[in-house]
Amino acid sequence: MSEERGKDSLSQMSLSEKHRFVSPAAEEACQYVDRVVGINPLLQRKLNLSKHELGDTRVNQIAALLQDKHCRLNTLILSRCSITEEQSLILTSALRSNPSHLRDLDLSGNKLGDSGVKNLSDLLMNPQLKLEKLHLYRCSITEKQSLILTSALRSNPSHLRDLDLTGNTLGDSGVKHLCAVLKDSHCKLERLRLSFCDMTDEGCSDVTSALNSNPSHLRELDLTGNKLGDSGVKNLSDLLMNPQLKLEKLHLYGCSITEKQSLILTSALRSNPSHLRDLDLTGNTLGDSGVKHLCAVLKDSHCKLERLRLSSCDMTDEGCSDVTSALNSNPSHLRDLDLTGNKLGDSGVKNLSDLLMNPQLKLEKLHLYDCGITDVSSLTQSLTDSKALQFLKVLDLRHNNIGDSQQRLRDELRDSNCVLRDEDQLPNVGGLFASWIKSVNWR
């Protein structure tokens, strides 16, 4: 082991000796990165300084590093680094001078400002740039700035595969500018995240219509926190029925989808179910009747859904019974089921217990937070009598008053690999966005 460490040290030393930085600031940046991240940037293609407050001095050093001819970073992640408008200008200017290797850029959680967006746009228009991933989550980008940004994307769209503009108040007019990029036949976007972008049904309609004209590459679409309305749901449904679409992830958390709209949406999903692996309808008032429409999709043998989130969908035990019965007829692909915040009651848990008994089920995560459950005896019995615990890793029963039956469940899980969450540990968060932000991964 010590010999291997010695070889690593020698290789680092020889490489450092071979590639001397011309700029003293770049050398200082190299030492800083090595100290903070534990890796010499000369030996890597990825630099992740997320959550490090860089300040003016470090930003200037990092900029010098990015400009140096020896720097060949493919991935640069500077999310939540408290970067100011002036600092973002310095960093994007540095990238413009040495753009050819960059494939993944993440500036999420920093306020770019007008000059930062302008300089970033200049970088995006550089024909030498072959950027594949651009993450600008919560960068305070306005409608006006989005016009500049999307014009830049339109000038060089062929390489981009992943675009995240979550949490920016683009509004309908800002999104309309983006649609020109989405329609372009050279655009091969696979992942599009527009969560909480202040869109109404007009903006959602524009986006889905644009995607419908160029659907073949798209694999993930996230419209969380935008109000789709009737026209938005209709246009989204038209997109979902497009035979060229091979969508794998569809996230519609908190999109104000009604029972009536869910019928249109699920009919569309039913026409083209074979590619979808992840469906999130959390926070929409589907009710029991809306969920019943979805069950026709879940029963379909072509449906291979792995993750289903129906948190806070205004379901009762009746809706839960329909969902679990549908899943019971087609269980083999499901890995993650979230029914949080629906009033399932003990009868709903009983139906869920029948699903757990299915030998084809390989469920890994089951979320039943705040479901009005008072007795988990049937659930415990199913886990005892089936092979479910060979696969189950997380069982969330927080905020349920399960009383005496809790201890037997704990005893049953003690020697398993399953983590039981049965204490009320959820932080007190306010609003849909705050709730959602805790449920997603942000690198």
Protein Blocks (a to p, Z undefined) as FASTA:
>chain_A
ZZmmmmmmmmmmmmmmmmccfblklmmmmmmmmmmnopafklpcbdcfehiafbjmlmmm
mmmmmmpmklccfbdcfehklpafklmmmmmmmmmmommlpmbdcfehiafbjmlmmmmm
mmmmpmkbccfbdcfehklpafklmmmmmmmmmmommlpmbdcfehiakbjmlmmmmmmm
mmpmkbccfbdcfehklpafklmmmmmmmmmmommlpmbdcfehiafbjmlmmmmmmmmm
pmkbccfbdcfehklpafklmmmmmmmmmmommlpmbdcfehiakbjmlmmmmmmmmmpm
kbccfbdcfehklpafklmmmmmmmmmmommlpmbdcfehiafbjmlmmmmmmmmmpmkb
ccfbdcfehkhpabfklmmmmmmmmmklmmmmbdcfehiaekjmlmmmmmmmmmmcbdcd
fbdfbccdedjklmmmmmpccZZ
